[in-house]
């Protein structure tokens, strides 16, 4: 048990807990925490609508599992409402420029939080007093609604010890992975849906080494510093615009350098870094998901896709269509005169039209594409969050409503960073056969080309 000294104390919190989550990783975390008598905060999404977290209904078995964890001393926090980002407001903490709540009117926030609280309390048969915000983004209206709804605690903010603000007690959350510290109270935020076995091993090693310094959330509230000290740290990290600006500039410079070292020749590294900066500026203007910033030079499998299409002379006169096109980089490298890109995010489509205007872009996905004669259909990057039966239905509808000669996909093997590792021989319609396959790229990813059988 951690004693009240100047040594660091550690708290774990588990985000994105839903009935459809990665159960294997969650159960392994549970065993680790049981072994070392650690009692984390568990962030439950009341009405999850985020496909990345797995869509599934609350079941009697899941409810019973959560109640058994409560009996072991786990604390449950309300993790948003539906885990869908609806604004580009960074809120009080200012870590991310997207939010489920920050920037929304008070009444709308109040109703969403109230509905979420009622759902969790119905399932758990227990009053919910803790709040955990998706993307660490919320504002003063959120805090006001929380106080009105009798929440008492927030797990968020930057400080070295718990503090009070907006009529609520804040337990600071500073770390995304276990890191040993000298002093202070440190909350380690875990997202088990996407962790690899190696990362889980690191968590277990840390718990074994530091179990005597791990405390539960309620214990940590006894370690509050004087208000002036907590406010100093909070203001320095979370409200000081100059500091945040300097950190953003540092990351903008160092991240391309670190990534480009993995990308072969000097010219390739230089092109990738230049494209990254161009994408970053577009991201600041259009506010699309940040992962789109990564250039093709840092993802060699995307270049392989373009080269595969260009190697077919027929494609230079035919039609190429990409679903989940993002910024349109792959299409920009393809020589066909008829190129169509679809993505569900209007922000990224608007950016693609500006960055790579040689293609035709539209907001849409599988269900909006009808009547096309497609020589090459490209579906890579995004499909590994979609359950196999659902994906199978999408391809069946797409092939029924369009004439498609060739389909290009990316297959993952033993990659625990993604929810599903699909076998496309079982997903695509039976009249498509594998005609080409690439070597494995980073992350056990390979590109597979399927062609339609000739009648």
C-alpha positions in Angstrom: 0.0 0.0 0.0 1.3 3.4 -0.9 2.0 5.6 2.1 1.8 9.4 2.1 5.4 10.3 1.3 7.0 12.3 -1.4 7.2 9.2 -3.7 5.0 9.0 -6.7 1.6 7.3 -6.5 -0.1 5.7 -9.5 -3.7 5.3 -10.5 -4.9 3.3 -13.5 -8.0 4.2 -15.5 -9.5 2.1 -18.4 -11.2 4.0 -21.2 -13.7 2.8 -23.8 -15.3 0.0 -21.9 -18.3 -1.3 -23.9 -20.1 -4.6 -24.4 -18.4 -4.8 -27.8 -14.8 -4.1 -26.7 -11.7 -6.2 -27.0 -12.6 -8.7 -24.3 -9.3 -10.6 -24.4 -7.3 -7.5 -23.6 -9.8 -6.3 -20.9 -9.8 -9.7 -19.2 -6.0 -9.8 -19.2 -5.9 -6.3 -17.6 -8.4 -7.6 -15.0 -6.1 -10.5 -14.1 -3.1 -8.2 -13.9 -4.9 -5.8 -11.6 -6.2 -8.6 -9.4 -2.8 -10.2 -9.1 -1.3 -6.9 -7.8 -4.3 -5.7 -5.8 -4.8 -2.6 -8.1 -8.2 -1.0 -8.3 -8.6 1.0 -11.5 -11.2 3.5 -12.6 -13.4 1.9 -15.3 -14.8 4.3 -18.0 -18.1 2.8 -19.3 -19.7 4.3 -22.4 -23.5 4.4 -21.7 -24.9 4.2 -25.3 -21.9 3.4 -27.5 -22.4 4.3 -31.2 -18.6 4.4 -32.1 -17.9 1.6 -34.4 -14.2 1.6 -33.4 -15.2 0.4 -30.0 -17.5 -2.4 -31.2 -21.2 -2.0 -31.5 -23.1 -4.3 -29.1 -26.0 -4.2 -26.6 -25.7 -4.5 -22.9 -26.4 -8.1 -21.9 -27.1 -9.8 -18.6 -23.7 -11.4 -18.7 -21.9 -8.1 -19.3 -23.9 -6.3 -16.5 -23.1 -9.1 -14.1 -19.4 -8.9 -15.0 -19.3 -5.1 -14.3 -21.1 -5.6 -11.0 -18.6 -8.2 -10.0 -15.8 -5.7 -10.7 -17.6 -3.1 -8.5 -17.6 -5.7 -5.7 -13.8 -5.9 -6.1 -13.5 -2.2 -5.5 -13.4 -0.8 -9.0 -14.8 2.7 -9.5 -17.0 3.3 -12.5 -17.0 6.5 -14.4 -19.4 7.7 -17.1 -17.3 7.9 -20.3 -19.2 10.3 -22.4 -22.6 9.4 -23.8 -22.3 7.8 -27.3 -18.6 8.4 -27.8 -19.2 10.3 -31.0 -17.3 13.5 -31.6 -19.7 16.3 -32.7 -17.6 19.5 -32.4 -14.1 20.8 -33.1 -13.9 22.5 -29.7 -10.9 21.6 -27.5 -12.6 22.7 -24.2 -10.8 23.4 -20.9 -8.0 21.0 -21.2 -7.1 21.8 -24.8 -5.4 18.6 -25.7 -7.6 17.6 -28.7 -9.6 19.8 -31.1 -12.6 17.5 -31.2 -15.2 16.7 -28.6 -18.5 15.0 -27.8 -19.5 17.8 -25.5 -17.3 20.9 -25.5 -19.0 23.8 -27.4 -22.5 22.4 -27.2 -25.3 24.4 -25.4 -25.7 23.8 -21.7 -29.2 22.2 -22.1 -28.0 19.8 -24.8 -25.0 18.7 -22.7 -27.2 18.4 -19.6 -29.7 16.1 -21.4 -27.0 13.8 -22.8 -25.2 13.5 -19.5 -28.5 12.8 -17.7 -29.5 10.1 -20.2 -26.0 8.5 -19.9 -26.1 8.5 -16.1 -29.6 7.0 -16.1 -28.4 4.2 -18.4 -25.4 3.3 -16.3 -27.3 3.4 -13.0 -30.0 1.2 -14.4 -27.4 -1.4 -15.5 -25.1 -1.2 -12.5 -27.7 -0.6 -9.8 -25.3 2.0 -8.4 -25.0 5.8 -8.3 -22.4 7.2 -10.7 -20.3 10.0 -9.3 -17.3 10.0 -11.6 -17.0 11.5 -15.0 -14.4 10.6 -17.7 -14.6 12.7 -20.9 -13.8 11.2 -24.4 -10.8 12.9 -25.9 -10.3 14.8 -22.6 -12.5 17.6 -24.0 -15.2 19.3 -22.1 -16.0 22.9 -21.1 -17.6 25.0 -18.3 -21.1 24.0 -19.4 -20.1 20.3 -19.0 -18.9 21.0 -15.5 -22.1 22.9 -14.6 -24.3 20.1 -15.9 -22.2 17.5 -13.9 -22.6 19.5 -10.7 -26.4 19.8 -11.3 -26.6 16.0 -11.8 -24.7 15.3 -8.6 -21.4 14.1 -10.1 -18.6 14.8 -7.7 -15.4 13.8 -9.5 -13.6 14.3 -12.8 -10.7 12.1 -13.9 -8.8 14.6 -16.0 -6.6 17.7 -16.0 -2.9 18.3 -15.6 -1.4 18.7 -12.1 0.8 16.8 -9.7 -2.1 16.2 -7.2 -5.9 16.3 -7.1 -7.5 19.8 -6.9 -10.9 21.4 -7.0 -12.4 23.5 -9.8 -15.9 24.4 -11.1 -17.4 22.9 -7.9 -15.9 19.4 -8.7 -12.9 17.4 -7.4 -10.4 16.7 -10.2 -8.1 13.7 -10.2 -5.4 14.7 -12.8 -4.7 12.4 -15.8 -1.3 12.9 -17.3 0.1 9.6 -18.8 -0.9 7.4 -21.8 1.4 4.5 -20.7 3.2 3.4 -17.5 6.2 5.7 -16.8 8.0 5.7 -13.5 8.0 9.1 -11.7 9.7 10.6 -8.7 6.8 12.3 -7.0 3.2 13.3 -7.4 -0.1 11.5 -8.2 -0.1 10.1 -11.7 -3.1 8.6 -13.6 -2.3 6.2 -16.4 -4.9 6.2 -19.1 -5.3 2.8 -20.9 -7.2 2.0 -24.1 -7.1 -1.8 -24.2 -9.1 -2.1 -27.5 -6.0 -1.5 -29.5 -3.1 -2.8 -27.4 -0.6 -5.4 -28.7 0.6 -8.3 -26.5 3.9 -6.6 -26.1 2.3 -3.4 -24.7 0.2 -5.5 -22.3 3.5 -7.2 -21.1 4.9 -3.7 -20.3 1.8 -2.9 -18.2 2.2 -6.1 -16.3 5.9 -5.5 -15.7 5.2 -2.0 -14.4 2.5 -3.2 -12.1 4.8 -5.9 -10.7 7.6 -3.4 -10.0 5.4 -0.5 -8.7 2.5 -2.3 -7.0 3.4 -0.8 -3.6 2.9 2.6 -5.1 -0.4 2.0 -6.9 -3.4 3.6 -5.1 -7.1 3.7 -5.8 -8.8 6.9 -6.8 -10.5 7.6 -3.5 -7.2 7.2 -1.7 -5.6 9.7 -4.0 -8.0 12.5 -2.9 -6.2 12.6 0.4 -3.0 13.8 -1.4 -4.4 17.1 -2.5 -1.8 20.0 -2.6 -2.6 23.5 -1.4 -5.0 25.2 -3.9 -2.4 27.7 -5.1 0.0 24.9 -6.0 -2.6 22.9 -8.0 -3.8 26.0 -9.8 -0.3 26.8 -10.7 0.3 23.5 -12.4 -3.1 23.5 -14.0 -2.7 26.9 -15.5 0.8 26.2 -16.6 -0.1 23.1 -18.5 -3.7 23.5 -19.5 -4.3 27.2 -19.9 -1.0 28.7 -20.9 -1.4 29.2 -24.7 2.3 30.0 -25.2 3.3 26.7 -23.6 0.9 24.7 -25.7 2.0 26.5 -28.8 5.6 25.7 -28.2 4.8 22.0 -27.6 2.8 21.9 -30.8 5.7 23.4 -32.8 8.1 21.0 -31.2 5.9 18.0 -32.1 5.4 19.3 -35.6 9.2 19.4 -36.1 10.3 16.2 -34.3 7.5 13.8 -35.3 8.3 13.9 -39.1 12.0 13.4 -38.3 11.3 10.4 -36.2 8.9 8.8 -38.7 11.0 9.6 -41.7 14.0 7.6 -40.3 11.9 4.4 -41.1 11.4 5.3 -44.8 14.4 4.4 -46.8 16.3 6.9 -49.0 17.0 10.5 -48.1 14.8 11.8 -50.9 11.8 9.6 -49.8 12.2 10.9 -46.3 12.4 14.4 -47.5 9.2 14.0 -49.7 7.4 12.4 -46.8 8.3 15.2 -44.3 7.2 17.9 -46.8 3.9 16.1 -47.5 3.3 15.7 -43.8 3.7 19.4 -43.2 1.3 20.1 -46.1 -1.3 17.7 -44.7 -0.8 19.2 -41.2 -1.7 22.7 -42.5 -4.8 21.2 -44.2 -5.7 19.5 -40.9 -5.6 22.8 -39.1 -7.9 24.3 -41.7 -10.4 21.5 -42.3 -10.4 19.7 -38.9 -10.5 16.1 -40.2 -9.3 13.1 -38.2 -5.6 13.6 -37.4 -4.4 10.1 -38.6 -5.1 11.3 -42.2 -2.0 13.5 -41.9 0.4 10.5 -42.4 1.8 10.7 -45.9 2.1 7.7 -48.3 5.9 7.7 -48.0 5.5 6.6 -44.4 3.0 3.9 -45.4 4.7 1.9 -48.2 1.7 -0.4 -48.7 -0.2 2.5 -50.2 2.5 3.0 -52.8 2.2 -0.7 -53.6 -1.5 -0.2 -54.3 -0.9 2.6 -56.7 1.9 0.7 -58.5 -0.4 -2.4 -58.8 -3.1 -0.4 -60.6 -0.6 1.5 -62.8 1.0 -1.8 -63.9 -2.2 -2.8 -65.7 -2.4 -1.0 -69.0 -6.2 -1.3 -69.1 -6.5 0.8 -65.9 -5.1 3.8 -67.7 -8.3 4.0 -69.7 -10.6 2.6 -67.1 -12.2 3.6 -63.9 -10.6 3.4 -60.4 -12.8 4.0 -57.3 -11.6 4.1 -53.7 -13.8 3.9 -50.6 -12.3 5.5 -47.5 -10.1 7.6 -49.7 -9.1 10.0 -47.0 -7.1 12.8 -48.5 -6.9 11.0 -51.9 -3.2 10.3 -51.9 -3.5 6.8 -53.4 -5.7 8.1 -56.2 -3.3 11.0 -56.9 -0.6 8.4 -57.7 -2.8 6.5 -60.1 -2.7 7.4 -63.9 -6.3 6.5 -64.8 -8.3 9.5 -66.2 -11.5 8.3 -64.3 -10.8 8.4 -60.5 -13.5 8.6 -57.8 -12.9 8.9 -54.1 -15.5 8.4 -51.4 -15.2 9.0 -47.6 -17.8 9.4 -44.9 -16.1 12.5 -43.4 -17.0 15.8 -45.2 -14.0 17.5 -43.7 -11.5 15.2 -45.3 -13.3 15.3 -48.6 -13.1 19.1 -48.7 -9.4 18.8 -47.9 -8.8 16.2 -50.6 -10.4 18.4 -53.3 -7.9 21.1 -52.4 -4.8 18.9 -52.0 -5.2 16.4 -54.8 -7.8 17.8 -57.3 -7.1 15.3 -60.1 -9.8 13.0 -58.7 -13.5 13.3 -58.2 -14.5 13.2 -54.6 -17.9 12.7 -52.8 -19.1 12.1 -49.3 -20.3 8.5 -49.1 -19.5 4.8 -48.6 -20.6 1.3 -49.7 -24.3 2.1 -49.7 -24.1 5.3 -51.8 -22.2 3.8 -54.8 -24.5 2.5 -57.6 -24.3 2.1 -61.3 -20.5 2.3 -61.8 -18.4 0.2 -64.1 -15.2 -0.2 -62.0 -12.0 -1.6 -63.2 -10.3 -1.3 -59.8 -12.0 -0.9 -56.4 -9.7 0.1 -53.6 -10.8 -0.5 -50.0 -7.8 -0.3 -47.6 -7.1 1.2 -44.1 -10.6 1.6 -42.7 -12.2 -1.8 -42.9 -10.6 -3.4 -39.8 -13.0 -1.8 -37.4 -16.1 -3.3 -39.2 -17.3 -6.8 -38.0 -16.9 -9.5 -40.7 -20.6 -10.2 -41.2 -21.4 -6.5 -41.7 -18.5 -6.1 -44.1 -19.6 -9.2 -46.1 -23.0 -7.6 -46.5 -21.4 -4.3 -47.7 -19.4 -6.0 -50.4 -22.3 -8.1 -51.5 -24.5 -5.0 -52.0 -21.7 -3.1 -53.7 -21.0 -5.9 -56.2 -24.7 -6.3 -56.9 -25.2 -2.6 -57.6 -22.0 -2.1 -59.7 -19.8 -3.9 -62.2 -16.5 -4.5 -60.5 -13.6 -6.3 -62.2 -10.9 -6.1 -59.5 -10.9 -5.5 -55.7 -7.8 -4.4 -53.7 -7.8 -4.9 -49.9 -5.3 -4.9 -47.1 -5.2 -8.0 -44.9 -3.8 -8.1 -41.4 -2.4 -11.1 -39.6 -2.0 -11.4 -35.9 -2.2 -7.6 -35.5 -3.8 -6.7 -32.2 -3.8 -3.0 -32.9 -7.0 -3.5 -34.9 -10.3 -4.9 -33.8 -10.6 -7.4 -36.7 -8.1 -9.3 -38.9 -10.3 -10.2 -41.8 -10.0 -13.2 -44.2 -11.3 -11.8 -47.4 -11.7 -15.2 -49.0 -14.7 -15.6 -46.6 -15.9 -12.0 -47.0 -15.9 -11.2 -50.7 -18.5 -12.7 -53.0 -17.6 -16.3 -54.2 -17.0 -15.2 -57.8 -13.8 -13.3 -56.8 -10.5 -15.1 -56.5 -7.1 -14.0 -55.3 -4.8 -13.1 -58.3 -2.0 -11.3 -56.5 -0.6 -10.8 -53.0 2.2 -8.5 -51.7 4.9 -9.3 -49.2 4.2 -8.3 -45.6 4.6 -4.6 -44.7 5.0 -3.2 -41.2 2.3 -4.4 -38.8 1.8 -7.8 -40.6 -0.1 -6.0 -43.3 -0.2 -7.2 -46.9 -2.1 -6.0 -50.0 -4.3 -8.7 -51.7 -5.8 -8.3 -55.2 -9.0 -10.2 -56.1 -10.3 -10.6 -59.6 -13.7 -11.6 -60.8 -14.0 -14.9 -62.5 -14.7 -14.8 -66.1 -18.0 -16.6 -67.1 
